[in-house]
Amino acid sequence: MPFAYCKLKLKIDRCDSLKEKRAILAALLTRMKKYNLSVIEASNQDNHHQIDLEMSMVRSNKALLDQDLQFMSDLIAREFPNLDLFAFEKEIYT
């Protein structure tokens, strides 16, 4: 069964406090976890201008895995316009 390990780096536009970042992050994580994956905030927890996430995902085949990884990238761009996904590093293991 193939799985992916990904590192995502997001820049937050117009964020003035850690409290505001936490609200954005909570909404993002809740939305992402609906798609049967594991995700955590990995670093930059005290920086209110950037979110660093690490995500893992298991699927039954590589094509489905690639499709769902692209869907996650599109989901962030579509539903969170105040976030700029500037790095999406992925490692796929088969």
PDB file of N, CA, C and O in Angstrom, chain B, residues numbered from 101:
ATOM      1  N   MET B 101       0.837  -1.179   0.000  1.00  0.00           N
ATOM      2  CA  MET B 101       0.000   0.000   0.000  1.00  0.00           C
ATOM      3  C   MET B 101       0.886   1.247   0.000  1.00  0.00           C
ATOM      4  O   MET B 101       1.716   1.409   0.894  1.00  0.00           O
ATOM      5  N   PRO B 102       0.723   2.116  -0.975  1.00  0.00           N
ATOM      6  CA  PRO B 102       1.552   3.320  -1.017  1.00  0.00           C
ATOM      7  C   PRO B 102       1.118   4.344   0.037  1.00  0.00           C
ATOM      8  O   PRO B 102      -0.055   4.452   0.394  1.00  0.00           O
ATOM      9  N   PHE B 103       2.118   5.089   0.516  1.00  0.00           N
ATOM     10  CA  PHE B 103       1.814   6.170   1.437  1.00  0.00           C
ATOM     11  C   PHE B 103       2.696   7.362   1.120  1.00  0.00           C
ATOM     12  O   PHE B 103       3.747   7.229   0.493  1.00  0.00           O
ATOM     13  N   ALA B 104       2.252   8.528   1.561  1.00  0.00           N
ATOM     14  CA  ALA B 104       2.980   9.769   1.312  1.00  0.00           C
ATOM     15  C   ALA B 104       3.262  10.468   2.627  1.00  0.00           C
ATOM     16  O   ALA B 104       2.458  10.444   3.559  1.00  0.00           O
ATOM     17  N   TYR B 105       4.424  11.089   2.672  1.00  0.00           N
ATOM     18  CA  TYR B 105       4.806  11.961   3.784  1.00  0.00           C
ATOM     19  C   TYR B 105       5.091  13.328   3.165  1.00  0.00           C
ATOM     20  O   TYR B 105       5.915  13.441   2.258  1.00  0.00           O
ATOM     21  N   CYS B 106       4.418  14.353   3.650  1.00  0.00           N
ATOM     22  CA  CYS B 106       4.523  15.674   3.035  1.00  0.00           C
ATOM     23  C   CYS B 106       4.833  16.746   4.070  1.00  0.00           C
ATOM     24  O   CYS B 106       4.436  16.657   5.232  1.00  0.00           O
ATOM     25  N   LYS B 107       5.556  17.763   3.610  1.00  0.00           N
ATOM     26  CA  LYS B 107       5.794  18.962   4.403  1.00  0.00           C
ATOM     27  C   LYS B 107       5.203  20.133   3.643  1.00  0.00           C
ATOM     28  O   LYS B 107       5.527  20.362   2.477  1.00  0.00           O
ATOM     29  N   LEU B 108       4.339  20.865   4.313  1.00  0.00           N
ATOM     30  CA  LEU B 108       3.680  22.020   3.709  1.00  0.00           C
ATOM     31  C   LEU B 108       4.089  23.270   4.464  1.00  0.00           C
ATOM     32  O   LEU B 108       4.116  23.284   5.695  1.00  0.00           O
ATOM     33  N   LYS B 109       4.406  24.313   3.724  1.00  0.00           N
ATOM     34  CA  LYS B 109       4.718  25.605   4.327  1.00  0.00           C
ATOM     35  C   LYS B 109       3.737  26.616   3.754  1.00  0.00           C
ATOM     36  O   LYS B 109       3.610  26.780   2.541  1.00  0.00           O
ATOM     37  N   LEU B 110       3.044  27.291   4.673  1.00  0.00           N
ATOM     38  CA  LEU B 110       2.030  28.263   4.271  1.00  0.00           C
ATOM     39  C   LEU B 110       2.337  29.618   4.887  1.00  0.00           C
ATOM     40  O   LEU B 110       2.718  29.711   6.054  1.00  0.00           O
ATOM     41  N   LYS B 111       2.169  30.655   4.100  1.00  0.00           N
ATOM     42  CA  LYS B 111       2.315  32.016   4.585  1.00  0.00           C
ATOM     43  C   LYS B 111       0.916  32.568   4.818  1.00  0.00           C
ATOM     44  O   LYS B 111       0.022  32.373   3.995  1.00  0.00           O
ATOM     45  N   ILE B 112       0.728  33.255   5.937  1.00  0.00           N
ATOM     46  CA  ILE B 112      -0.577  33.820   6.283  1.00  0.00           C
ATOM     47  C   ILE B 112      -0.570  35.316   5.960  1.00  0.00           C
ATOM     48  O   ILE B 112       0.260  36.070   6.468  1.00  0.00           O
ATOM     49  N   ASP B 113      -1.493  35.723   5.120  1.00  0.00           N
ATOM     50  CA  ASP B 113      -1.653  37.147   4.815  1.00  0.00           C
ATOM     51  C   ASP B 113      -2.553  37.791   5.855  1.00  0.00           C
ATOM     52  O   ASP B 113      -3.537  37.195   6.291  1.00  0.00           O
ATOM     53  N   ARG B 114      -2.220  38.983   6.242  1.00  0.00           N
ATOM     54  CA  ARG B 114      -3.044  39.785   7.157  1.00  0.00           C
ATOM     55  C   ARG B 114      -3.362  39.076   8.473  1.00  0.00           C
ATOM     56  O   ARG B 114      -4.525  38.953   8.855  1.00  0.00           O
ATOM     57  N   CYS B 115      -2.336  38.618   9.148  1.00  0.00           N
ATOM     58  CA  CYS B 115      -2.513  37.982  10.461  1.00  0.00           C
ATOM     59  C   CYS B 115      -1.703  38.783  11.479  1.00  0.00           C
ATOM     60  O   CYS B 115      -0.497  38.972  11.317  1.00  0.00           O
ATOM     61  N   ASP B 116      -2.379  39.250  12.528  1.00  0.00           N
ATOM     62  CA  ASP B 116      -1.735  40.150  13.483  1.00  0.00           C
ATOM     63  C   ASP B 116      -1.375  39.515  14.816  1.00  0.00           C
ATOM     64  O   ASP B 116      -0.680  40.135  15.621  1.00  0.00           O
ATOM     65  N   SER B 117      -1.835  38.281  15.072  1.00  0.00           N
ATOM     66  CA  SER B 117      -1.563  37.689  16.383  1.00  0.00           C
ATOM     67  C   SER B 117      -1.549  36.170  16.296  1.00  0.00           C
ATOM     68  O   SER B 117      -2.030  35.581  15.329  1.00  0.00           O
ATOM     69  N   LEU B 118      -0.988  35.552  17.324  1.00  0.00           N
ATOM     70  CA  LEU B 118      -1.000  34.094  17.401  1.00  0.00           C
ATOM     71  C   LEU B 118      -2.418  33.568  17.586  1.00  0.00           C
ATOM     72  O   LEU B 118      -2.743  32.478  17.116  1.00  0.00           O
ATOM     73  N   LYS B 119      -3.255  34.332  18.263  1.00  0.00           N
ATOM     74  CA  LYS B 119      -4.649  33.923  18.453  1.00  0.00           C
ATOM     75  C   LYS B 119      -5.364  33.814  17.105  1.00  0.00           C
ATOM     76  O   LYS B 119      -6.116  32.867  16.875  1.00  0.00           O
ATOM     77  N   GLU B 120      -5.134  34.761  16.235  1.00  0.00           N
ATOM     78  CA  GLU B 120      -5.726  34.727  14.901  1.00  0.00           C
ATOM     79  C   GLU B 120      -5.164  33.559  14.088  1.00  0.00           C
ATOM     80  O   GLU B 120      -5.895  32.892  13.355  1.00  0.00           O
ATOM     81  N   LYS B 121      -3.854  33.321  14.229  1.00  0.00           N
ATOM     82  CA  LYS B 121      -3.235  32.180  13.538  1.00  0.00           C
ATOM     83  C   LYS B 121      -3.861  30.872  14.009  1.00  0.00           C
ATOM     84  O   LYS B 121      -4.161  30.002  13.191  1.00  0.00           O
ATOM     85  N   ARG B 122      -4.059  30.721  15.309  1.00  0.00           N
ATOM     86  CA  ARG B 122      -4.648  29.494  15.866  1.00  0.00           C
ATOM     87  C   ARG B 122      -6.055  29.247  15.319  1.00  0.00           C
ATOM     88  O   ARG B 122      -6.430  28.102  15.064  1.00  0.00           O
ATOM     89  N   ALA B 123      -6.821  30.297  15.141  1.00  0.00           N
ATOM     90  CA  ALA B 123      -8.176  30.152  14.593  1.00  0.00           C
ATOM     91  C   ALA B 123      -8.119  29.668  13.145  1.00  0.00           C
ATOM     92  O   ALA B 123      -8.880  28.786  12.747  1.00  0.00           O
ATOM     93  N   ILE B 124      -7.219  30.247  12.368  1.00  0.00           N
ATOM     94  CA  ILE B 124      -7.046  29.826  10.974  1.00  0.00           C
ATOM     95  C   ILE B 124      -6.552  28.388  10.922  1.00  0.00           C
ATOM     96  O   ILE B 124      -7.054  27.582  10.138  1.00  0.00           O
ATOM     97  N   LEU B 125      -5.578  28.068  11.750  1.00  0.00           N
ATOM     98  CA  LEU B 125      -5.006  26.720  11.788  1.00  0.00           C
ATOM     99  C   LEU B 125      -6.043  25.679  12.205  1.00  0.00           C
ATOM    100  O   LEU B 125      -6.101  24.597  11.621  1.00  0.00           O
ATOM    101  N   ALA B 126      -6.852  25.994  13.199  1.00  0.00           N
ATOM    102  CA  ALA B 126      -7.883  25.056  13.652  1.00  0.00           C
ATOM    103  C   ALA B 126      -8.873  24.753  12.530  1.00  0.00           C
ATOM    104  O   ALA B 126      -9.249  23.600  12.324  1.00  0.00           O
ATOM    105  N   ALA B 127      -9.294  25.791  11.806  1.00  0.00           N
ATOM    106  CA  ALA B 127     -10.218  25.583  10.690  1.00  0.00           C
ATOM    107  C   ALA B 127      -9.573  24.744   9.592  1.00  0.00           C
ATOM    108  O   ALA B 127     -10.217  23.859   9.028  1.00  0.00           O
ATOM    109  N   LEU B 128      -8.318  25.015   9.289  1.00  0.00           N
ATOM    110  CA  LEU B 128      -7.594  24.267   8.262  1.00  0.00           C
ATOM    111  C   LEU B 128      -7.444  22.796   8.641  1.00  0.00           C
ATOM    112  O   LEU B 128      -7.730  21.915   7.831  1.00  0.00           O
ATOM    113  N   LEU B 129      -6.998  22.529   9.860  1.00  0.00           N
ATOM    114  CA  LEU B 129      -6.793  21.146  10.300  1.00  0.00           C
ATOM    115  C   LEU B 129      -8.109  20.373  10.341  1.00  0.00           C
ATOM    116  O   LEU B 129      -8.152  19.207   9.947  1.00  0.00           O
ATOM    117  N   THR B 130      -9.166  20.999  10.805  1.00  0.00           N
ATOM    118  CA  THR B 130     -10.476  20.347  10.836  1.00  0.00           C
ATOM    119  C   THR B 130     -10.910  19.970   9.430  1.00  0.00           C
ATOM    120  O   THR B 130     -11.414  18.870   9.203  1.00  0.00           O
ATOM    121  N   ARG B 131     -10.717  20.874   8.499  1.00  0.00           N
ATOM    122  CA  ARG B 131     -11.119  20.616   7.106  1.00  0.00           C
ATOM    123  C   ARG B 131     -10.267  19.512   6.489  1.00  0.00           C
ATOM    124  O   ARG B 131     -10.798  18.646   5.794  1.00  0.00           O
ATOM    125  N   MET B 132      -8.966  19.527   6.726  1.00  0.00           N
ATOM    126  CA  MET B 132      -8.073  18.527   6.131  1.00  0.00           C
ATOM    127  C   MET B 132      -8.318  17.129   6.692  1.00  0.00           C
ATOM    128  O   MET B 132      -8.263  16.145   5.954  1.00  0.00           O
ATOM    129  N   LYS B 133      -8.586  17.036   7.981  1.00  0.00           N
ATOM    130  CA  LYS B 133      -8.744  15.724   8.625  1.00  0.00           C
ATOM    131  C   LYS B 133      -9.991  14.976   8.168  1.00  0.00           C
ATOM    132  O   LYS B 133     -10.127  13.781   8.431  1.00  0.00           O
ATOM    133  N   LYS B 134     -10.894  15.662   7.495  1.00  0.00           N
ATOM    134  CA  LYS B 134     -12.077  14.994   6.949  1.00  0.00           C
ATOM    135  C   LYS B 134     -11.720  14.061   5.800  1.00  0.00           C
ATOM    136  O   LYS B 134     -12.551  13.262   5.371  1.00  0.00           O
ATOM    137  N   TYR B 135     -10.495  14.155   5.300  1.00  0.00           N
ATOM    138  CA  TYR B 135     -10.077  13.361   4.142  1.00  0.00           C
ATOM    139  C   TYR B 135      -9.154  12.202   4.512  1.00  0.00           C
ATOM    140  O   TYR B 135      -8.314  11.793   3.711  1.00  0.00           O
ATOM    141  N   ASN B 136      -9.310  11.683   5.710  1.00  0.00           N
ATOM    142  CA  ASN B 136      -8.615  10.473   6.144  1.00  0.00           C
ATOM    143  C   ASN B 136      -7.100  10.579   5.991  1.00  0.00           C
ATOM    144  O   ASN B 136      -6.480   9.810   5.257  1.00  0.00           O
ATOM    145  N   LEU B 137      -6.526  11.534   6.690  1.00  0.00           N
ATOM    146  CA  LEU B 137      -5.081  11.725   6.706  1.00  0.00           C
ATOM    147  C   LEU B 137      -4.663  12.182   8.092  1.00  0.00           C
ATOM    148  O   LEU B 137      -5.499  12.536   8.923  1.00  0.00           O
ATOM    149  N   SER B 138      -3.372  12.171   8.327  1.00  0.00           N
ATOM    150  CA  SER B 138      -2.830  12.661   9.590  1.00  0.00           C
ATOM    151  C   SER B 138      -2.058  13.935   9.306  1.00  0.00           C
ATOM    152  O   SER B 138      -1.277  13.996   8.356  1.00  0.00           O
ATOM    153  N   VAL B 139      -2.271  14.947  10.123  1.00  0.00           N
ATOM    154  CA  VAL B 139      -1.599  16.223   9.912  1.00  0.00           C
ATOM    155  C   VAL B 139      -1.321  16.883  11.262  1.00  0.00           C
ATOM    156  O   VAL B 139      -2.147  16.834  12.173  1.00  0.00           O
ATOM    157  N   ILE B 140      -0.138  17.504  11.375  1.00  0.00           N
ATOM    158  CA  ILE B 140       0.242  18.223  12.591  1.00  0.00           C
ATOM    159  C   ILE B 140       0.954  19.515  12.213  1.00  0.00           C
ATOM    160  O   ILE B 140       1.487  19.645  11.111  1.00  0.00           O
ATOM    161  N   GLU B 141       0.956  20.467  13.140  1.00  0.00           N
ATOM    162  CA  GLU B 141       1.786  21.657  12.978  1.00  0.00           C
ATOM    163  C   GLU B 141       3.169  21.280  13.500  1.00  0.00           C
ATOM    164  O   GLU B 141       3.318  20.932  14.671  1.00  0.00           O
ATOM    165  N   ALA B 142       4.167  21.347  12.646  1.00  0.00           N
ATOM    166  CA  ALA B 142       5.480  20.811  12.973  1.00  0.00           C
ATOM    167  C   ALA B 142       6.430  21.835  13.591  1.00  0.00           C
ATOM    168  O   ALA B 142       7.170  21.504  14.517  1.00  0.00           O
ATOM    169  N   SER B 143       6.420  23.047  13.104  1.00  0.00           N
ATOM    170  CA  SER B 143       7.351  24.055  13.618  1.00  0.00           C
ATOM    171  C   SER B 143       6.768  25.445  13.390  1.00  0.00           C
ATOM    172  O   SER B 143       5.647  25.593  12.905  1.00  0.00           O
ATOM    173  N   ASN B 144       7.550  26.455  13.747  1.00  0.00           N
ATOM    174  CA  ASN B 144       7.110  27.857  13.649  1.00  0.00           C
ATOM    175  C   ASN B 144       5.815  28.105  14.402  1.00  0.00           C
ATOM    176  O   ASN B 144       4.963  28.867  13.945  1.00  0.00           O
ATOM    177  N   GLN B 145       5.665  27.473  15.537  1.00  0.00           N
ATOM    178  CA  GLN B 145       4.429  27.618  16.304  1.00  0.00           C
ATOM    179  C   GLN B 145       4.286  28.992  16.946  1.00  0.00           C
ATOM    180  O   GLN B 145       3.178  29.398  17.297  1.00  0.00           O
ATOM    181  N   ASP B 146       5.391  29.708  17.104  1.00  0.00           N
ATOM    182  CA  ASP B 146       5.337  31.051  17.693  1.00  0.00           C
ATOM    183  C   ASP B 146       5.416  32.157  16.646  1.00  0.00           C
ATOM    184  O   ASP B 146       5.489  33.335  16.994  1.00  0.00           O
ATOM    185  N   ASN B 147       5.403  31.791  15.390  1.00  0.00           N
ATOM    186  CA  ASN B 147       5.455  32.761  14.301  1.00  0.00           C
ATOM    187  C   ASN B 147       4.045  32.910  13.725  1.00  0.00           C
ATOM    188  O   ASN B 147       3.496  31.954  13.177  1.00  0.00           O
ATOM    189  N   HIS B 148       3.464  34.090  13.844  1.00  0.00           N
ATOM    190  CA  HIS B 148       2.087  34.252  13.380  1.00  0.00           C
ATOM    191  C   HIS B 148       1.968  34.569  11.890  1.00  0.00           C
ATOM    192  O   HIS B 148       0.877  34.884  11.415  1.00  0.00           O
ATOM    193  N   HIS B 149       3.056  34.490  11.159  1.00  0.00           N
ATOM    194  CA  HIS B 149       3.022  34.724   9.713  1.00  0.00           C
ATOM    195  C   HIS B 149       3.222  33.457   8.894  1.00  0.00           C
ATOM    196  O   HIS B 149       3.104  33.495   7.669  1.00  0.00           O
ATOM    197  N   GLN B 150       3.520  32.337   9.542  1.00  0.00           N
ATOM    198  CA  GLN B 150       3.800  31.108   8.795  1.00  0.00           C
ATOM    199  C   GLN B 150       3.263  29.889   9.531  1.00  0.00           C
ATOM    200  O   GLN B 150       3.286  29.822  10.760  1.00  0.00           O
ATOM    201  N   ILE B 151       2.774  28.917   8.743  1.00  0.00           N
ATOM    202  CA  ILE B 151       2.326  27.631   9.275  1.00  0.00           C
ATOM    203  C   ILE B 151       3.131  26.547   8.588  1.00  0.00           C
ATOM    204  O   ILE B 151       3.183  26.488   7.359  1.00  0.00           O
ATOM    205  N   ASP B 152       3.762  25.683   9.380  1.00  0.00           N
ATOM    206  CA  ASP B 152       4.492  24.528   8.852  1.00  0.00           C
ATOM    207  C   ASP B 152       3.755  23.264   9.276  1.00  0.00           C
ATOM    208  O   ASP B 152       3.618  22.988  10.467  1.00  0.00           O
ATOM    209  N   LEU B 153       3.285  22.501   8.302  1.00  0.00           N
ATOM    210  CA  LEU B 153       2.534  21.281   8.581  1.00  0.00           C
ATOM    211  C   LEU B 153       3.300  20.069   8.071  1.00  0.00           C
ATOM    212  O   LEU B 153       4.053  20.151   7.101  1.00  0.00           O
ATOM    213  N   GLU B 154       3.092  18.947   8.745  1.00  0.00           N
ATOM    214  CA  GLU B 154       3.558  17.660   8.249  1.00  0.00           C
ATOM    215  C   GLU B 154       2.330  16.772   8.155  1.00  0.00           C
ATOM    216  O   GLU B 154       1.496  16.730   9.059  1.00  0.00           O
ATOM    217  N   MET B 155       2.240  16.056   7.027  1.00  0.00           N
ATOM    218  CA  MET B 155       1.038  15.293   6.725  1.00  0.00           C
ATOM    219  C   MET B 155       1.437  13.922   6.208  1.00  0.00           C
ATOM    220  O   MET B 155       2.433  13.782   5.498  1.00  0.00           O
ATOM    221  N   SER B 156       0.656  12.913   6.565  1.00  0.00           N
ATOM    222  CA  SER B 156       0.852  11.585   5.988  1.00  0.00           C
ATOM    223  C   SER B 156      -0.499  11.062   5.517  1.00  0.00           C
ATOM    224  O   SER B 156      -1.551  11.370   6.078  1.00  0.00           O
ATOM    225  N   MET B 157      -0.421  10.253   4.455  1.00  0.00           N
ATOM    226  CA  MET B 157      -1.634   9.763   3.828  1.00  0.00           C
ATOM    227  C   MET B 157      -1.360   8.378   3.244  1.00  0.00           C
ATOM    228  O   MET B 157      -0.318   8.158   2.626  1.00  0.00           O
ATOM    229  N   VAL B 158      -2.281   7.457   3.437  1.00  0.00           N
ATOM    230  CA  VAL B 158      -2.187   6.105   2.885  1.00  0.00           C
ATOM    231  C   VAL B 158      -3.373   5.891   1.961  1.00  0.00           C
ATOM    232  O   VAL B 158      -4.508   6.219   2.306  1.00  0.00           O
ATOM    233  N   ARG B 159      -3.105   5.340   0.787  1.00  0.00           N
ATOM    234  CA  ARG B 159      -4.175   5.027  -0.157  1.00  0.00           C
ATOM    235  C   ARG B 159      -3.923   3.642  -0.755  1.00  0.00           C
ATOM    236  O   ARG B 159      -2.842   3.078  -0.589  1.00  0.00           O
ATOM    237  N   SER B 160      -4.902   3.111  -1.433  1.00  0.00           N
ATOM    238  CA  SER B 160      -4.806   1.750  -1.965  1.00  0.00           C
ATOM    239  C   SER B 160      -3.914   1.648  -3.196  1.00  0.00           C
ATOM    240  O   SER B 160      -3.383   0.575  -3.483  1.00  0.00           O
ATOM    241  N   ASN B 161      -3.739   2.760  -3.936  1.00  0.00           N
ATOM    242  CA  ASN B 161      -2.826   2.733  -5.087  1.00  0.00           C
ATOM    243  C   ASN B 161      -2.204   4.114  -5.280  1.00  0.00           C
ATOM    244  O   ASN B 161      -2.690   5.112  -4.749  1.00  0.00           O
ATOM    245  N   LYS B 162      -1.121   4.147  -6.051  1.00  0.00           N
ATOM    246  CA  LYS B 162      -0.356   5.385  -6.225  1.00  0.00           C
ATOM    247  C   LYS B 162      -1.153   6.454  -6.966  1.00  0.00           C
ATOM    248  O   LYS B 162      -1.033   7.637  -6.651  1.00  0.00           O
ATOM    249  N   ALA B 163      -1.958   6.061  -7.935  1.00  0.00           N
ATOM    250  CA  ALA B 163      -2.744   7.031  -8.688  1.00  0.00           C
ATOM    251  C   ALA B 163      -3.724   7.771  -7.774  1.00  0.00           C
ATOM    252  O   ALA B 163      -3.875   8.988  -7.881  1.00  0.00           O
ATOM    253  N   LEU B 164      -4.375   7.054  -6.896  1.00  0.00           N
ATOM    254  CA  LEU B 164      -5.299   7.656  -5.948  1.00  0.00           C
ATOM    255  C   LEU B 164      -4.558   8.562  -4.962  1.00  0.00           C
ATOM    256  O   LEU B 164      -5.058   9.623  -4.589  1.00  0.00           O
ATOM    257  N   LEU B 165      -3.384   8.144  -4.550  1.00  0.00           N
ATOM    258  CA  LEU B 165      -2.561   8.937  -3.641  1.00  0.00           C
ATOM    259  C   LEU B 165      -2.178  10.259  -4.303  1.00  0.00           C
ATOM    260  O   LEU B 165      -2.323  11.319  -3.694  1.00  0.00           O
ATOM    261  N   ASP B 166      -1.693  10.206  -5.534  1.00  0.00           N
ATOM    262  CA  ASP B 166      -1.338  11.429  -6.261  1.00  0.00           C
ATOM    263  C   ASP B 166      -2.543  12.347  -6.423  1.00  0.00           C
ATOM    264  O   ASP B 166      -2.432  13.562  -6.256  1.00  0.00           O
ATOM    265  N   GLN B 167      -3.676  11.773  -6.744  1.00  0.00           N
ATOM    266  CA  GLN B 167      -4.908  12.541  -6.924  1.00  0.00           C
ATOM    267  C   GLN B 167      -5.308  13.244  -5.634  1.00  0.00           C
ATOM    268  O   GLN B 167      -5.676  14.418  -5.658  1.00  0.00           O
ATOM    269  N   ASP B 168      -5.239  12.539  -4.510  1.00  0.00           N
ATOM    270  CA  ASP B 168      -5.632  13.130  -3.230  1.00  0.00           C
ATOM    271  C   ASP B 168      -4.634  14.181  -2.741  1.00  0.00           C
ATOM    272  O   ASP B 168      -5.027  15.148  -2.088  1.00  0.00           O
ATOM    273  N   LEU B 169      -3.355  14.002  -3.048  1.00  0.00           N
ATOM    274  CA  LEU B 169      -2.366  15.026  -2.691  1.00  0.00           C
ATOM    275  C   LEU B 169      -2.631  16.306  -3.477  1.00  0.00           C
ATOM    276  O   LEU B 169      -2.553  17.401  -2.921  1.00  0.00           O
ATOM    277  N   GLN B 170      -2.939  16.180  -4.747  1.00  0.00           N
ATOM    278  CA  GLN B 170      -3.278  17.352  -5.555  1.00  0.00           C
ATOM    279  C   GLN B 170      -4.565  18.003  -5.045  1.00  0.00           C
ATOM    280  O   GLN B 170      -4.684  19.228  -5.031  1.00  0.00           O
ATOM    281  N   PHE B 171      -5.520  17.179  -4.629  1.00  0.00           N
ATOM    282  CA  PHE B 171      -6.768  17.692  -4.077  1.00  0.00           C
ATOM    283  C   PHE B 171      -6.507  18.519  -2.822  1.00  0.00           C
ATOM    284  O   PHE B 171      -7.129  19.566  -2.642  1.00  0.00           O
ATOM    285  N   MET B 172      -5.602  18.075  -1.949  1.00  0.00           N
ATOM    286  CA  MET B 172      -5.281  18.820  -0.727  1.00  0.00           C
ATOM    287  C   MET B 172      -4.691  20.187  -1.062  1.00  0.00           C
ATOM    288  O   MET B 172      -5.041  21.192  -0.442  1.00  0.00           O
ATOM    289  N   SER B 173      -3.802  20.216  -2.038  1.00  0.00           N
ATOM    290  CA  SER B 173      -3.210  21.485  -2.469  1.00  0.00           C
ATOM    291  C   SER B 173      -4.293  22.414  -3.010  1.00  0.00           C
ATOM    292  O   SER B 173      -4.322  23.599  -2.677  1.00  0.00           O
ATOM    293  N   ASP B 174      -5.179  21.882  -3.840  1.00  0.00           N
ATOM    294  CA  ASP B 174      -6.283  22.678  -4.403  1.00  0.00           C
ATOM    295  C   ASP B 174      -7.256  23.137  -3.323  1.00  0.00           C
ATOM    296  O   ASP B 174      -7.764  24.257  -3.378  1.00  0.00           O
ATOM    297  N   LEU B 175      -7.518  22.278  -2.345  1.00  0.00           N
ATOM    298  CA  LEU B 175      -8.428  22.614  -1.251  1.00  0.00           C
ATOM    299  C   LEU B 175      -7.920  23.820  -0.468  1.00  0.00           C
ATOM    300  O   LEU B 175      -8.692  24.719  -0.134  1.00  0.00           O
ATOM    301  N   ILE B 176      -6.642  23.837  -0.179  1.00  0.00           N
ATOM    302  CA  ILE B 176      -6.057  24.959   0.566  1.00  0.00           C
ATOM    303  C   ILE B 176      -6.183  26.244  -0.248  1.00  0.00           C
ATOM    304  O   ILE B 176      -6.573  27.285   0.281  1.00  0.00           O
ATOM    305  N   ALA B 177      -5.856  26.168  -1.524  1.00  0.00           N
ATOM    306  CA  ALA B 177      -5.935  27.360  -2.379  1.00  0.00           C
ATOM    307  C   ALA B 177      -7.366  27.862  -2.522  1.00  0.00           C
ATOM    308  O   ALA B 177      -7.607  29.069  -2.524  1.00  0.00           O
ATOM    309  N   ARG B 178      -8.306  26.946  -2.641  1.00  0.00           N
ATOM    310  CA  ARG B 178      -9.701  27.303  -2.881  1.00  0.00           C
ATOM    311  C   ARG B 178     -10.420  27.795  -1.620  1.00  0.00           C
ATOM    312  O   ARG B 178     -11.118  28.809  -1.661  1.00  0.00           O
ATOM    313  N   GLU B 179     -10.255  27.090  -0.517  1.00  0.00           N
ATOM    314  CA  GLU B 179     -11.046  27.385   0.676  1.00  0.00           C
ATOM    315  C   GLU B 179     -10.359  28.294   1.690  1.00  0.00           C
ATOM    316  O   GLU B 179     -10.995  28.793   2.618  1.00  0.00           O
ATOM    317  N   PHE B 180      -9.061  28.505   1.508  1.00  0.00           N
ATOM    318  CA  PHE B 180      -8.307  29.364   2.427  1.00  0.00           C
ATOM    319  C   PHE B 180      -7.513  30.383   1.618  1.00  0.00           C
ATOM    320  O   PHE B 180      -6.291  30.275   1.513  1.00  0.00           O
ATOM    321  N   PRO B 181      -8.209  31.386   1.036  1.00  0.00           N
ATOM    322  CA  PRO B 181      -7.521  32.338   0.160  1.00  0.00           C
ATOM    323  C   PRO B 181      -6.504  33.226   0.878  1.00  0.00           C
ATOM    324  O   PRO B 181      -5.648  33.828   0.230  1.00  0.00           O
ATOM    325  N   ASN B 182      -6.587  33.313   2.210  1.00  0.00           N
ATOM    326  CA  ASN B 182      -5.613  34.106   2.958  1.00  0.00           C
ATOM    327  C   ASN B 182      -4.324  33.333   3.243  1.00  0.00           C
ATOM    328  O   ASN B 182      -3.405  33.871   3.860  1.00  0.00           O
ATOM    329  N   LEU B 183      -4.248  32.069   2.796  1.00  0.00           N
ATOM    330  CA  LEU B 183      -3.037  31.262   2.958  1.00  0.00           C
ATOM    331  C   LEU B 183      -2.354  31.100   1.611  1.00  0.00           C
ATOM    332  O   LEU B 183      -3.002  30.846   0.596  1.00  0.00           O
ATOM    333  N   ASP B 184      -1.038  31.249   1.618  1.00  0.00           N
ATOM    334  CA  ASP B 184      -0.239  31.063   0.410  1.00  0.00           C
ATOM    335  C   ASP B 184       0.627  29.821   0.610  1.00  0.00           C
ATOM    336  O   ASP B 184       1.564  29.836   1.408  1.00  0.00           O
ATOM    337  N   LEU B 185       0.315  28.752  -0.111  1.00  0.00           N
ATOM    338  CA  LEU B 185       1.082  27.504  -0.042  1.00  0.00           C
ATOM    339  C   LEU B 185       2.336  27.683  -0.894  1.00  0.00           C
ATOM    340  O   LEU B 185       2.286  27.547  -2.116  1.00  0.00           O
ATOM    341  N   PHE B 186       3.470  27.990  -0.240  1.00  0.00           N
ATOM    342  CA  PHE B 186       4.678  28.258  -1.011  1.00  0.00           C
ATOM    343  C   PHE B 186       5.647  27.085  -1.051  1.00  0.00           C
ATOM    344  O   PHE B 186       6.644  27.144  -1.771  1.00  0.00           O
ATOM    345  N   ALA B 187       5.384  26.020  -0.298  1.00  0.00           N
ATOM    346  CA  ALA B 187       6.223  24.821  -0.376  1.00  0.00           C
ATOM    347  C   ALA B 187       5.361  23.602  -0.077  1.00  0.00           C
ATOM    348  O   ALA B 187       4.630  23.568   0.913  1.00  0.00           O
ATOM    349  N   PHE B 188       5.460  22.604  -0.949  1.00  0.00           N
ATOM    350  CA  PHE B 188       4.730  21.351  -0.777  1.00  0.00           C
ATOM    351  C   PHE B 188       5.698  20.235  -1.168  1.00  0.00           C
ATOM    352  O   PHE B 188       5.757  19.821  -2.326  1.00  0.00           O
ATOM    353  N   GLU B 189       6.443  19.765  -0.197  1.00  0.00           N
ATOM    354  CA  GLU B 189       7.409  18.694  -0.433  1.00  0.00           C
ATOM    355  C   GLU B 189       6.735  17.371  -0.119  1.00  0.00           C
ATOM    356  O   GLU B 189       6.119  17.213   0.935  1.00  0.00           O
ATOM    357  N   LYS B 190       6.854  16.419  -1.039  1.00  0.00           N
ATOM    358  CA  LYS B 190       6.215  15.140  -0.796  1.00  0.00           C
ATOM    359  C   LYS B 190       7.170  14.004  -1.129  1.00  0.00           C
ATOM    360  O   LYS B 190       7.953  14.060  -2.077  1.00  0.00           O
ATOM    361  N   GLU B 191       7.067  12.984  -0.309  1.00  0.00           N
ATOM    362  CA  GLU B 191       7.811  11.741  -0.533  1.00  0.00           C
ATOM    363  C   GLU B 191       6.773  10.628  -0.593  1.00  0.00           C
ATOM    364  O   GLU B 191       5.967  10.466   0.324  1.00  0.00           O
ATOM    365  N   ILE B 192       6.800   9.861  -1.682  1.00  0.00           N
ATOM    366  CA  ILE B 192       5.848   8.772  -1.864  1.00  0.00           C
ATOM    367  C   ILE B 192       6.592   7.449  -1.785  1.00  0.00           C
ATOM    368  O   ILE B 192       7.600   7.242  -2.461  1.00  0.00           O
ATOM    369  N   TYR B 193       6.084   6.567  -0.957  1.00  0.00           N
ATOM    370  CA  TYR B 193       6.679   5.255  -0.757  1.00  0.00           C
ATOM    371  C   TYR B 193       5.686   4.194  -1.248  1.00  0.00           C
ATOM    372  O   TYR B 193       4.506   4.223  -0.899  1.00  0.00           O
ATOM    373  N   THR B 194       6.180   3.268  -2.057  1.00  0.00           N
ATOM    374  CA  THR B 194       5.304   2.209  -2.564  1.00  0.00           C
ATOM    375  C   THR B 194       5.677   0.865  -1.997  1.00  0.00           C
ATOM    376  O   THR B 194       5.041  -0.139  -2.319  1.00  0.00           O
TER     377      THR B 194
END
